[in-house]
Amino acid sequence: MPAIPGLNAFVLFFALPCMLYRFGASTPIAQLLDPSVALTYLLCALVMVGFVVAVTLHGRIGWNDSAFGALVGAFPNTGFMGVPLLVALLGPKAAGPAIVTILVDMVITTSLCIALSRLGGDGGSGASAGQAARNALKGVATNPMPWSILLGAVVSAVGIEFPKPVSQTVGLLADAASPVALFTIGAVLARSQLMAQAGEAHPVHWMEVVPVAAIKLFLHPVLVLLVGAGAIQMGVPLDRFALTVLVLLAALPSASNVSLLAERFGADNGRIARIILVSTAAAFFTFSGAVALVSK
C-alpha cells in the first residue's frame, strides 16, 4: 500500500491534467462558453453540494469528509464515461454540453468543495476564520485540474498547435489517467479494509455510503431535469437536446478523480472510494433506466 501516494500523485498532477487539457484544447471555444448550459448545470451542482453537506455534516464526518462526500455526490464521471458513452448514444453533438459540465465541475464545483474542506482548519474546528480562508484559497490554488482545462481552453481560443512529440506525450499521459485512477481506487479500498481490520481506522458504515450514492444517481438527474425544464419555460435559450445530455450526465455514477483529491487533502478516502464503487455498480441499472425515460 505504500505505492498509493505515488500513484495518486501521478494521476492528479500528470495524467489527469493532460486528459483535461486535451478536452479543453479539442473543444471549440464557442461550445465552452455556452452560458445557458453552464448556468443551468452550475445551479444544480451548487444545490447538490449544499444538500449533501447539510445531511452528512455530523458526528465523525467533519468539514473535510463532508465536503468531499458532497463532491462525490455532485460530480458525475463525465470524463471517463460520459463523453464516450453519450457520443455513442446521441452522436458527436453531445460532446459540447458534456465538456461544458466538465469545465463547471473542475473549475467551480471542485474548487468550492476543496474550499469547504478547509473550513475545519488543520487543527480542527477551532481554527480562526482567517486561517480557514487561507487554507481554502491555498487548496483551490494548488488544485491542478482547473488550471489544465483553462489552459486547454486558451489554446483552443488562440489556435496554438504544439510539435507532434509534445502532443503525443500529452496524449500518452492522458490515456493513462483512467486505468491508473481505477487501479488506485481498488488499492484504496483494499487499504481501507486492512486498516479497519487492524483497528487503525474507523470501519465505514453503509449508512455513510449508500445515501450519498443514491442522491447522486436519483436526486441529481431529477434536479437537473426540473431546473432545465423550468429554465426553458422561463425563456432561457437552453436547447432541449442539451438538456437531455445534462440529465444523462447527472445520471452517471460518481467521478473517480474525487478519490484522488480526497487522498490528496486527507479525507476519509475509504468512504469516498466506496461511494464511487456503489454508484458505479448501481449505475448499470439506473443509467439504463434514465436513457429509456429520456428517449421516450
KOLLUM-700735 format. One line per 4 residues: number of its first residue (from 1); their letters; for each residue x, y, z of N, C-alpha, C. Coordinates in nm, 2 decimals. Atoms other than C-alpha are relative to their C-alpha. Example, Ala and Ser with C-alpha at 12.3 -4.5 7.8 and 13.67 -1.06 7.14 Angstrom:
KOLLUM-700735
1) as) 0.09 -0.12 0.00 1.23 -0.45 0.78 0.09 0.12 0.00; -0.09 -0.11 0.00 1.37 -0.11 0.71 -0.08 0.11 0.08
***
This chain:
KOLLUM-700735
1) mpai) 0.08 -0.12 0.00 0.00 0.00 0.00 0.08 0.13 0.00; -0.08 -0.13 0.01 0.29 0.25 0.02 0.01 0.06 -0.14; 0.00 -0.05 0.14 0.26 0.29 -0.36 -0.12 0.09 -0.02; 0.12 -0.08 0.03 -0.08 0.46 -0.33 0.03 0.15 -0.01
5) pgln) -0.02 -0.15 0.02 0.05 0.82 -0.27 0.07 0.03 -0.13; -0.07 -0.02 0.13 0.28 0.78 -0.57 -0.09 -0.01 -0.12; 0.10 0.02 0.11 0.01 0.65 -0.80 -0.10 0.12 0.00; 0.09 -0.11 -0.01 -0.22 0.92 -0.67 0.06 0.13 -0.06
9) afvl) -0.07 -0.12 0.05 0.03 1.20 -0.74 0.02 -0.01 -0.15; -0.01 0.01 0.14 0.09 1.06 -1.09 -0.12 0.04 -0.07; 0.12 -0.03 0.07 -0.27 1.08 -1.19 -0.04 0.14 0.03; 0.05 -0.13 -0.03 -0.35 1.40 -1.01 0.08 0.11 -0.06
13) ffal) -0.09 -0.10 0.04 -0.05 1.60 -1.12 0.05 -0.01 -0.15; -0.05 0.02 0.13 0.03 1.45 -1.46 -0.10 -0.05 -0.10; 0.09 0.07 0.10 -0.22 1.21 -1.63 -0.13 0.08 -0.01; 0.13 -0.07 0.00 -0.55 1.38 -1.53 0.01 0.14 -0.06
17) pcml) -0.01 -0.13 0.06 -0.43 1.73 -1.61 0.02 0.00 -0.15; -0.02 0.02 0.14 -0.32 1.61 -1.95 -0.13 -0.03 -0.07; 0.13 0.04 0.06 -0.66 1.45 -2.02 -0.09 0.12 0.00; 0.09 -0.12 -0.01 -0.84 1.77 -1.91 0.05 0.10 -0.10
21) yrfg) -0.05 -0.09 0.10 -0.61 1.98 -2.12 -0.04 -0.03 -0.14; 0.04 0.05 0.13 -0.69 1.77 -2.42 -0.15 0.02 -0.02; 0.14 -0.03 0.02 -1.06 1.81 -2.36 -0.02 0.15 -0.03; 0.02 -0.15 0.02 -1.03 2.19 -2.34 0.06 0.04 -0.13
25) astp) -0.06 -0.04 0.13 -0.80 2.22 -2.64 -0.07 -0.05 -0.12; 0.06 0.06 0.12 -1.00 2.00 -2.87 -0.15 0.04 -0.01; 0.14 -0.05 0.01 -1.34 2.17 -2.80 0.00 0.14 -0.05; 0.02 -0.14 0.04 -1.44 2.48 -2.99 -0.03 0.09 0.11
29) iaql) 0.02 -0.09 -0.11 -1.43 2.78 -2.76 -0.15 0.04 0.01; 0.14 -0.04 0.00 -1.79 2.87 -2.86 -0.09 -0.10 0.09; 0.07 0.10 -0.08 -1.91 2.54 -2.70 0.03 0.01 0.15; -0.04 -0.01 -0.14 -1.71 2.60 -2.39 -0.07 0.12 0.07
33) ldps) 0.06 -0.12 -0.06 -1.88 2.94 -2.34 -0.15 0.01 -0.02; 0.15 0.00 0.01 -2.25 2.83 -2.37 -0.05 0.03 0.14; 0.04 -0.05 -0.14 -2.39 3.03 -2.07 -0.13 -0.08 0.05; 0.13 0.06 -0.05 -2.74 2.86 -2.06 0.03 -0.14 0.05
37) valt) -0.03 0.13 -0.05 -2.59 2.51 -2.03 0.09 0.01 0.13; -0.09 -0.01 -0.11 -2.32 2.62 -1.79 -0.07 0.04 0.13; 0.07 -0.05 -0.11 -2.55 2.82 -1.56 -0.10 -0.10 0.06; 0.10 0.10 -0.04 -2.82 2.55 -1.55 0.07 -0.11 0.08
41) yllc) -0.07 0.11 -0.07 -2.57 2.28 -1.46 0.06 0.05 0.13; -0.06 -0.05 -0.12 -2.39 2.50 -1.21 -0.10 0.02 0.11; 0.10 -0.02 -0.11 -2.71 2.59 -1.02 -0.03 -0.14 0.06; 0.02 0.13 -0.05 -2.78 2.22 -0.99 0.11 -0.06 0.09
45) alvm) -0.12 0.05 -0.07 -2.43 2.14 -0.88 0.01 0.07 0.14; -0.01 -0.07 -0.12 -2.44 2.41 -0.61 -0.11 -0.05 0.10; 0.10 0.06 -0.08 -2.77 2.27 -0.48 0.04 -0.13 0.06; -0.04 0.14 -0.04 -2.63 1.92 -0.47 0.11 0.01 0.11
49) vgfv) -0.11 -0.01 -0.10 -2.32 2.03 -0.28 -0.06 0.04 0.14; 0.06 -0.05 -0.13 -2.52 2.23 -0.02 -0.09 -0.11 0.07; 0.09 0.10 -0.06 -2.77 1.94 0.03 0.08 -0.11 0.06; -0.08 0.11 -0.05 -2.51 1.67 0.07 0.07 0.04 0.13
53) vavt) -0.07 -0.05 -0.12 -2.31 1.88 0.32 -0.10 0.01 0.11; 0.09 -0.02 -0.10 -2.62 1.96 0.51 -0.05 -0.14 0.07; 0.05 0.13 -0.05 -2.73 1.59 0.55 0.11 -0.09 0.05; -0.11 0.09 -0.05 -2.38 1.44 0.62 0.09 0.07 0.10
57) lhgr) -0.10 -0.06 -0.09 -2.20 1.70 0.84 -0.05 -0.02 0.14; 0.03 0.03 -0.14 -2.24 1.54 1.18 0.09 -0.11 0.05; -0.07 0.11 -0.05 -2.07 1.30 1.41 0.15 0.01 -0.04; -0.14 0.00 0.04 -1.73 1.19 1.29 0.03 0.05 -0.14
61) igwn) -0.02 -0.05 0.13 -1.79 1.33 0.95 0.01 0.15 0.01; -0.02 -0.14 -0.01 -1.64 1.68 0.97 0.00 0.07 -0.14; 0.01 -0.08 0.12 -1.60 1.95 0.71 0.08 -0.07 -0.12; -0.08 0.06 0.10 -1.32 1.77 0.52 -0.07 -0.12 -0.07
65) dsaf) 0.07 0.11 0.06 -1.51 1.44 0.48 -0.13 0.03 -0.06; 0.13 -0.04 0.05 -1.84 1.61 0.43 0.01 0.07 -0.14; -0.02 -0.08 0.13 -1.71 1.84 0.15 0.04 -0.10 -0.11; -0.03 0.09 0.11 -1.56 1.55 -0.05 -0.11 -0.10 -0.02
69) galv) 0.12 0.08 0.02 -1.87 1.35 0.01 -0.10 0.08 -0.09; 0.09 -0.08 0.08 -2.06 1.64 -0.14 0.05 0.00 -0.15; -0.05 0.00 0.14 -1.82 1.65 -0.44 -0.03 -0.13 -0.07; 0.03 0.13 0.06 -1.86 1.28 -0.50 -0.15 -0.02 -0.03
73) gafp) 0.15 0.00 0.02 -2.24 1.33 -0.48 -0.04 0.09 -0.11; 0.04 -0.09 0.10 -2.24 1.61 -0.73 0.08 -0.01 -0.13; -0.09 0.00 0.11 -1.96 1.53 -0.97 -0.01 -0.14 -0.08; 0.01 0.13 0.08 -2.05 1.26 -1.24 0.13 -0.03 -0.07
77) ntgf) -0.12 0.05 0.07 -1.80 1.05 -1.42 0.00 0.04 -0.15; 0.02 -0.05 0.14 -1.82 1.27 -1.73 0.12 -0.03 -0.09; -0.12 0.01 0.09 -1.46 1.25 -1.85 0.03 -0.14 -0.04; -0.04 0.13 0.03 -1.40 0.88 -1.82 -0.11 -0.08 -0.07
81) mgvp) 0.11 0.08 0.05 -1.75 0.75 -1.90 -0.10 0.09 -0.09; 0.10 -0.08 0.07 -1.98 1.04 -2.01 0.02 0.03 -0.14; -0.02 -0.05 0.14 -1.82 1.18 -2.32 -0.01 -0.12 -0.10; 0.01 0.10 0.10 -1.76 0.85 -2.50 -0.13 -0.07 0.00
85) llva) 0.13 0.07 -0.01 -2.09 0.69 -2.38 -0.11 0.09 -0.07; 0.11 -0.09 0.06 -2.31 0.99 -2.48 0.02 0.03 -0.15; -0.03 -0.02 0.14 -2.13 1.05 -2.81 -0.05 -0.13 -0.08; 0.04 0.12 0.06 -2.20 0.68 -2.89 -0.16 -0.01 0.00
89) llgp) 0.15 0.01 -0.01 -2.57 0.71 -2.78 -0.07 0.11 -0.08; 0.07 -0.11 0.06 -2.66 1.06 -2.91 0.07 0.07 -0.12; -0.07 -0.06 0.12 -2.39 1.15 -3.17 0.10 0.10 0.05; -0.11 -0.09 -0.04 -2.09 1.39 -3.17 -0.05 0.13 0.06
93) kaag) 0.05 -0.13 -0.05 -2.32 1.69 -3.09 -0.01 0.00 0.16; 0.01 0.01 -0.14 -2.34 1.56 -2.73 0.13 0.04 0.07; -0.13 -0.03 -0.06 -1.97 1.63 -2.67 0.01 0.14 0.05; 0.00 -0.14 -0.05 -2.02 2.01 -2.64 -0.05 0.02 0.14
97) paiv) 0.05 -0.02 -0.14 -2.25 2.02 -2.34 0.07 -0.08 0.10; -0.08 0.08 -0.09 -2.05 1.74 -2.18 0.13 0.07 0.04; -0.12 -0.07 -0.03 -1.73 1.94 -2.20 -0.03 0.12 0.09; 0.04 -0.11 -0.09 -1.91 2.24 -2.05 -0.02 -0.05 0.14
101) tilv) 0.02 0.05 -0.14 -2.01 2.03 -1.75 0.13 -0.04 0.07; -0.14 0.03 -0.06 -1.65 1.91 -1.70 0.06 0.13 0.04; -0.06 -0.13 -0.04 -1.54 2.27 -1.70 -0.06 0.06 0.12; 0.07 -0.05 -0.12 -1.80 2.37 -1.44 0.04 -0.08 0.12
105) dmvi) -0.03 0.08 -0.11 -1.72 2.07 -1.22 0.15 0.01 0.04; -0.15 -0.01 -0.04 -1.34 2.10 -1.24 0.03 0.14 0.05; -0.04 -0.13 -0.04 -1.32 2.48 -1.20 -0.08 0.05 0.12; 0.09 -0.06 -0.10 -1.62 2.57 -0.98 -0.03 -0.10 0.11
109) ttsl) 0.05 0.10 -0.10 -1.77 2.26 -0.81 0.12 -0.05 0.09; -0.11 0.05 -0.07 -1.43 2.11 -0.72 0.07 0.10 0.09; -0.06 -0.11 -0.08 -1.28 2.44 -0.61 -0.08 0.03 0.13; 0.09 -0.03 -0.11 -1.59 2.51 -0.39 0.02 -0.11 0.11
113) cial) -0.01 0.10 -0.10 -1.56 2.17 -0.22 0.13 -0.01 0.07; -0.13 -0.01 -0.07 -1.19 2.20 -0.16 0.00 0.11 0.10; 0.01 -0.11 -0.10 -1.26 2.54 0.00 -0.08 -0.04 0.12; 0.08 0.05 -0.12 -1.53 2.38 0.22 0.07 -0.09 0.08
117) srlg) -0.07 0.10 -0.08 -1.30 2.10 0.32 0.10 0.06 0.09; -0.10 -0.07 -0.08 -1.05 2.35 0.46 -0.07 0.08 0.12; 0.06 -0.08 -0.11 -1.31 2.52 0.69 0.03 -0.05 0.14; -0.03 0.06 -0.13 -1.23 2.28 0.97 0.14 0.04 0.05
121) gdgg) -0.13 -0.04 -0.03 -0.87 2.40 0.96 0.09 -0.12 0.03; -0.09 0.11 -0.02 -0.56 2.19 1.01 -0.01 -0.05 0.15; 0.00 0.04 -0.14 -0.61 2.19 1.38 -0.14 -0.02 0.05; 0.13 0.03 -0.05 -0.98 2.12 1.39 -0.09 0.12 -0.02
125) sgas) 0.10 -0.11 0.02 -1.29 2.34 1.42 0.04 0.12 0.07; -0.04 -0.12 -0.07 -1.11 2.58 1.64 0.09 0.10 -0.08; -0.08 -0.09 0.08 -0.91 2.74 1.36 -0.08 0.13 -0.03; 0.06 -0.13 0.02 -0.97 3.11 1.30 -0.06 0.01 -0.14
129) agqa) 0.06 -0.02 0.13 -1.18 3.24 1.02 0.10 0.03 -0.11; -0.11 -0.03 0.09 -0.87 3.39 0.86 0.08 -0.12 -0.04; -0.08 0.12 0.03 -0.68 3.07 0.88 -0.08 -0.09 -0.09; 0.09 0.08 0.08 -0.98 2.88 0.73 0.00 0.05 -0.14
133) arna) 0.01 -0.06 0.14 -1.00 3.13 0.44 0.14 -0.02 -0.07; -0.13 0.02 0.06 -0.62 3.10 0.38 0.01 -0.15 -0.05; 0.00 0.14 0.04 -0.65 2.72 0.38 -0.08 -0.03 -0.12; 0.09 0.01 0.11 -0.94 2.74 0.14 0.06 0.05 -0.13
137) lkgv) -0.06 -0.05 0.12 -0.76 2.96 -0.11 0.12 -0.08 -0.04; -0.12 0.08 0.04 -0.44 2.75 -0.09 -0.05 -0.13 -0.06; 0.05 0.13 0.06 -0.64 2.43 -0.16 -0.05 0.02 -0.14; 0.05 -0.03 0.14 -0.81 2.59 -0.46 0.12 0.02 -0.09
141) atnp) -0.11 -0.04 0.09 -0.49 2.74 -0.60 0.09 -0.12 -0.03; -0.09 0.11 0.03 -0.29 2.41 -0.57 -0.07 -0.12 -0.07; 0.07 0.11 0.08 -0.56 2.20 -0.75 0.04 0.02 -0.14; -0.05 -0.02 0.14 -0.40 2.14 -1.09 -0.11 -0.02 -0.11
145) mpws) 0.10 0.04 0.11 -0.73 2.03 -1.27 -0.06 0.13 -0.06; 0.05 -0.11 0.07 -0.89 2.37 -1.32 0.10 0.07 -0.09; -0.10 -0.07 0.08 -0.57 2.52 -1.44 0.03 -0.07 -0.14; -0.02 0.08 0.12 -0.52 2.24 -1.70 -0.11 0.02 -0.10
149) illg) 0.11 -0.01 0.09 -0.86 2.27 -1.85 -0.01 0.15 -0.05; 0.00 -0.14 0.04 -0.84 2.65 -1.86 0.11 0.03 -0.10; -0.11 -0.01 0.10 -0.50 2.62 -2.04 -0.04 -0.05 -0.13; 0.05 0.06 0.12 -0.66 2.39 -2.29 -0.10 0.10 -0.07
153) avvs) 0.09 -0.10 0.06 -0.94 2.65 -2.34 0.07 0.11 -0.07; -0.08 -0.11 0.06 -0.69 2.92 -2.41 0.07 -0.04 -0.13; -0.06 0.06 0.12 -0.51 2.70 -2.66 -0.10 -0.01 -0.11; 0.11 0.01 0.10 -0.84 2.63 -2.83 -0.04 0.13 -0.06
157) avgi) 0.04 -0.13 0.05 -0.92 3.00 -2.85 0.10 0.06 -0.09; -0.11 -0.06 0.08 -0.58 3.11 -2.98 0.03 -0.08 -0.12; -0.03 0.09 0.11 -0.54 2.81 -3.21 0.15 -0.04 0.00; -0.14 0.04 -0.01 -0.19 2.71 -3.09 0.01 -0.15 -0.03
161) efpk) -0.03 0.14 0.03 -0.05 2.38 -3.23 0.14 -0.03 0.05; -0.13 0.03 -0.05 0.23 2.22 -3.04 0.07 -0.11 -0.09; -0.07 0.10 0.08 0.50 2.00 -3.20 -0.05 -0.14 0.03; 0.06 0.13 -0.01 0.40 1.64 -3.26 0.05 -0.08 0.12
165) pvsq) -0.05 0.07 -0.12 0.63 1.49 -2.99 -0.06 0.05 0.13; 0.06 -0.05 -0.12 0.48 1.72 -2.73 -0.15 -0.05 0.01; 0.14 0.04 0.00 0.12 1.64 -2.83 -0.01 -0.15 0.02; 0.00 0.15 -0.02 0.20 1.26 -2.84 0.02 -0.03 0.15
169) tvgl) -0.03 0.02 -0.14 0.35 1.28 -2.49 -0.12 0.03 0.09; 0.12 -0.03 -0.07 0.04 1.46 -2.36 -0.11 -0.10 -0.02; 0.10 0.10 0.03 -0.18 1.20 -2.53 0.03 -0.13 0.08; -0.04 0.12 -0.08 0.01 0.91 -2.36 -0.04 0.02 0.14
173) lada) 0.04 -0.03 -0.14 -0.03 1.07 -2.02 -0.15 0.00 0.02; 0.14 -0.01 -0.01 -0.39 1.15 -2.08 -0.07 -0.14 -0.01; 0.06 0.13 0.02 -0.47 0.79 -2.19 0.03 -0.09 0.13; -0.03 0.08 -0.13 -0.31 0.66 -1.86 -0.08 0.04 0.11
177) aspv) 0.07 -0.05 -0.12 -0.54 0.86 -1.64 -0.11 -0.10 0.05; 0.11 0.08 -0.04 -0.84 0.63 -1.64 0.05 -0.13 0.06; -0.04 0.13 -0.07 -0.67 0.29 -1.58 0.08 0.01 0.13; -0.07 -0.02 -0.12 -0.43 0.42 -1.32 -0.09 0.05 0.11
181) alft) 0.10 -0.05 -0.10 -0.71 0.60 -1.14 -0.08 -0.11 0.06; 0.08 0.11 -0.04 -0.92 0.29 -1.13 0.08 -0.10 0.09; -0.09 0.09 -0.07 -0.63 0.08 -1.01 0.03 0.06 0.14; -0.02 -0.07 -0.13 -0.56 0.34 -0.73 -0.12 -0.01 0.09
185) igav) 0.12 0.01 -0.08 -0.92 0.33 -0.62 -0.01 -0.14 0.06; 0.00 0.14 -0.05 -0.90 -0.05 -0.59 0.10 -0.02 0.12; -0.10 0.00 -0.11 -0.58 -0.01 -0.38 -0.05 0.07 0.13; 0.06 -0.08 -0.11 -0.76 0.25 -0.16 -0.10 -0.09 0.08
189) lars) 0.10 0.09 -0.06 -1.05 0.01 -0.10 0.07 -0.11 0.08; -0.07 0.11 -0.07 -0.81 -0.27 0.00 0.07 0.05 0.12; -0.07 -0.06 -0.12 -0.61 -0.04 0.23 -0.10 0.03 0.11; 0.10 -0.03 -0.10 -0.92 0.08 0.40 -0.05 -0.12 0.08
193) qlma) 0.05 0.12 -0.07 -1.04 -0.27 0.47 0.11 -0.06 0.09; -0.11 0.05 -0.08 -0.70 -0.38 0.60 0.02 0.09 0.13; -0.02 -0.09 -0.12 -0.67 -0.07 0.83 -0.12 -0.02 0.10; 0.11 0.02 -0.09 -1.02 -0.13 0.97 0.01 -0.13 0.07
197) qage) -0.02 0.13 -0.07 -0.94 -0.49 1.05 0.11 0.01 0.10; -0.11 -0.02 -0.10 -0.62 -0.38 1.22 -0.03 0.10 0.11; 0.03 -0.10 -0.10 -0.80 -0.12 1.42 0.06 0.14 -0.01; -0.07 -0.13 0.03 -0.61 0.17 1.26 -0.09 0.10 -0.06
201) ahpv) 0.09 -0.09 0.06 -0.91 0.33 1.11 -0.14 -0.04 0.03; 0.14 0.03 -0.03 -1.29 0.35 1.17 -0.05 -0.08 -0.12; 0.06 0.07 0.11 -1.48 0.09 0.97 -0.11 0.09 -0.07; 0.10 -0.08 0.07 -1.70 0.26 0.70 -0.14 -0.07 0.01
205) hwme) 0.13 0.06 -0.01 -2.07 0.20 0.78 -0.08 0.03 -0.13; 0.07 -0.01 0.12 -2.31 0.15 0.49 -0.08 0.13 -0.01; 0.08 -0.13 -0.01 -2.52 0.45 0.61 0.08 0.12 -0.04; -0.09 -0.11 0.04 -2.22 0.67 0.53 0.03 -0.01 -0.15
209) vvpv) -0.03 0.02 0.14 -2.21 0.54 0.17 -0.12 0.00 -0.09; 0.12 0.02 0.09 -2.54 0.43 0.02 -0.08 0.12 -0.02; 0.08 -0.12 0.02 -2.74 0.75 0.09 0.07 0.10 -0.10; -0.06 -0.09 0.09 -2.48 0.96 -0.10 0.00 -0.05 -0.14
213) aaik) 0.01 0.06 0.14 -2.47 0.72 -0.39 -0.14 0.01 -0.05; 0.14 -0.01 0.04 -2.85 0.72 -0.40 -0.03 0.15 -0.04; 0.02 -0.14 0.03 -2.85 1.10 -0.40 0.06 0.03 -0.14; -0.07 -0.02 0.13 -2.60 1.10 -0.69 -0.08 -0.06 -0.12
217) lflh) 0.06 0.07 0.11 -2.79 0.85 -0.90 -0.15 0.04 -0.03; 0.14 -0.03 0.02 -3.15 0.96 -0.84 -0.04 0.15 0.01; 0.03 -0.14 -0.02 -3.17 1.31 -0.70 0.06 0.09 -0.10; -0.07 -0.09 0.09 -2.91 1.47 -0.93 -0.07 0.01 -0.13
221) pvlv) 0.06 -0.01 0.14 -3.07 1.38 -1.27 -0.14 0.06 0.01; 0.13 -0.06 -0.01 -3.42 1.47 -1.14 0.01 0.15 0.02; -0.02 -0.14 -0.02 -3.30 1.80 -1.02 0.04 0.08 -0.13; -0.04 -0.06 0.13 -3.13 1.88 -1.35 -0.11 0.01 -0.09
225) llvg) 0.12 0.00 0.09 -3.44 1.78 -1.54 -0.10 0.11 0.04; 0.10 -0.10 -0.04 -3.67 2.00 -1.33 0.06 0.14 -0.02; -0.06 -0.13 0.02 -3.43 2.30 -1.33 0.01 0.04 -0.14; -0.02 -0.03 0.14 -3.36 2.27 -1.70 -0.14 0.02 -0.07
229) agai) 0.13 -0.02 0.06 -3.73 2.23 -1.79 -0.06 0.14 0.05; 0.04 -0.13 -0.05 -3.81 2.53 -1.57 0.06 0.12 -0.07; -0.08 -0.11 0.07 -3.54 2.74 -1.73 -0.06 0.02 -0.15; 0.05 -0.01 0.14 -3.68 2.66 -2.08 -0.14 0.07 0.00
233) qmgv) 0.13 -0.07 -0.02 -4.03 2.76 -1.96 0.01 0.15 0.02; -0.02 -0.14 -0.03 -3.89 3.09 -1.84 0.06 0.07 -0.12; -0.06 -0.06 0.11 -3.74 3.16 -2.18 0.15 0.00 -0.01; -0.14 0.01 0.01 -3.38 3.07 -2.12 0.03 -0.08 -0.12
237) pldr) -0.03 0.06 0.12 -3.22 2.97 -2.45 0.08 -0.13 0.02; -0.06 0.13 -0.02 -3.14 2.61 -2.34 -0.06 -0.10 -0.09; 0.04 0.10 0.10 -3.16 2.36 -2.62 -0.05 -0.13 0.07; 0.05 0.12 -0.06 -3.37 2.06 -2.54 0.09 -0.12 -0.01
241) falt) -0.10 0.10 0.02 -3.11 1.83 -2.68 0.11 0.01 0.11; -0.10 -0.02 -0.11 -2.85 1.99 -2.44 -0.06 -0.04 0.13; 0.06 0.04 -0.13 -3.09 1.93 -2.15 0.00 -0.15 0.01; 0.00 0.14 -0.01 -3.12 1.57 -2.24 0.14 -0.05 0.03
245) vlvl) -0.14 0.04 -0.03 -2.74 1.54 -2.24 0.03 0.03 0.15; -0.03 -0.03 -0.14 -2.72 1.72 -1.90 -0.07 -0.10 0.10; 0.07 0.09 -0.08 -2.98 1.49 -1.75 0.07 -0.14 0.01; -0.07 0.12 0.01 -2.80 1.18 -1.87 0.14 0.00 0.07
249) laal) -0.12 -0.01 -0.07 -2.47 1.31 -1.74 -0.02 0.00 0.15; 0.03 0.00 -0.14 -2.62 1.37 -1.40 -0.04 -0.14 0.05; 0.03 0.14 -0.04 -2.74 1.01 -1.40 0.12 -0.09 0.00; -0.12 0.09 -0.01 -2.38 0.88 -1.43 0.04 -0.02 0.14
253) psas) -0.06 0.02 -0.13 -2.20 0.74 -1.13 0.10 0.11 0.04; -0.09 -0.11 -0.05 -1.96 0.95 -0.92 0.13 -0.01 -0.07; -0.13 -0.01 0.07 -1.63 1.06 -1.08 0.11 -0.06 0.09; -0.11 0.07 -0.07 -1.33 0.85 -0.99 0.11 0.10 0.05
257) nvsl) -0.11 -0.09 -0.04 -1.10 1.15 -0.97 -0.02 0.07 0.14; 0.02 -0.05 -0.13 -1.27 1.26 -0.65 0.08 -0.07 0.11; -0.09 0.08 -0.09 -1.09 0.98 -0.47 0.14 0.05 0.00; -0.14 -0.05 0.01 -0.76 1.12 -0.59 0.01 0.13 0.08
261) laer) 0.00 -0.12 -0.08 -0.85 1.46 -0.44 -0.02 -0.03 0.15; 0.02 0.03 -0.14 -0.97 1.31 -0.12 0.12 -0.06 0.07; -0.13 0.04 -0.05 -0.64 1.13 -0.08 0.10 0.11 0.02; -0.10 -0.12 0.00 -0.45 1.45 -0.16 -0.03 0.09 0.12
265) fgad) 0.03 -0.09 -0.11 -0.64 1.65 0.11 -0.04 -0.07 0.13; 0.00 0.06 -0.13 -0.65 1.39 0.38 -0.14 -0.04 0.05; 0.14 0.04 -0.04 -1.03 1.30 0.38 0.00 -0.15 0.01; 0.02 0.15 -0.02 -1.16 0.95 0.46 -0.02 -0.06 -0.14
269) ngri) 0.01 0.04 0.13 -1.08 0.81 0.12 -0.06 -0.14 -0.02; 0.07 0.13 0.00 -1.21 0.46 0.21 -0.15 0.02 -0.03; 0.14 -0.03 0.02 -1.56 0.61 0.23 -0.03 0.06 -0.14; 0.02 -0.06 0.13 -1.52 0.81 -0.09 0.01 -0.11 -0.11
273) arii) -0.01 0.11 0.10 -1.40 0.51 -0.28 -0.12 -0.10 0.00; 0.12 0.09 0.00 -1.69 0.30 -0.16 -0.12 0.07 -0.06; 0.11 -0.07 0.06 -1.94 0.57 -0.27 0.02 -0.01 -0.15; -0.02 0.01 0.15 -1.78 0.56 -0.62 -0.03 -0.14 -0.04
277) lvst) 0.02 0.14 0.03 -1.79 0.18 -0.62 -0.15 -0.03 -0.01; 0.14 0.03 -0.01 -2.15 0.16 -0.51 -0.08 0.07 -0.12; 0.07 -0.08 0.10 -2.27 0.43 -0.75 0.03 -0.06 -0.14; -0.04 0.06 0.13 -2.08 0.27 -1.04 -0.07 -0.13 -0.03
281) aaaf) 0.06 0.13 0.02 -2.22 -0.08 -0.98 -0.15 0.02 -0.02; 0.14 -0.02 0.02 -2.58 0.05 -0.94 -0.03 0.07 -0.13; 0.03 -0.08 0.13 -2.55 0.28 -1.25 -0.02 -0.09 -0.12; 0.03 0.09 0.11 -2.55 -0.03 -1.47 -0.15 -0.01 -0.02
285) ftfs) 0.15 0.01 0.00 -2.93 -0.04 -1.39 -0.06 0.14 -0.01; 0.07 -0.13 -0.01 -3.02 0.32 -1.31 0.03 0.09 -0.13; -0.03 -0.08 0.12 -2.84 0.48 -1.61 -0.08 -0.05 -0.12; 0.08 0.06 0.11 -3.01 0.24 -1.85 -0.15 0.04 0.01
289) gava) 0.13 -0.05 -0.02 -3.34 0.34 -1.69 -0.02 0.15 -0.04; 0.01 -0.14 0.04 -3.26 0.71 -1.74 0.00 0.02 -0.15; -0.01 0.00 0.14 -3.17 0.65 -2.10 -0.14 -0.03 -0.06; 0.13 0.04 0.05 -3.50 0.47 -2.16 -0.11 0.11 0.03
293) lvsk) 0.10 -0.10 -0.03 -3.70 0.75 -1.99 0.01 0.12 -0.08; -0.01 -0.13 0.08 -3.55 1.05 -2.17 -0.01 -0.03 -0.15; 0.01 0.03 0.14 -3.56 0.87 -2.50 -0.14 -0.01 -0.05; 0.14 0.02 0.04 -3.94 0.84 -2.50 -0.05 0.13 -0.06
***
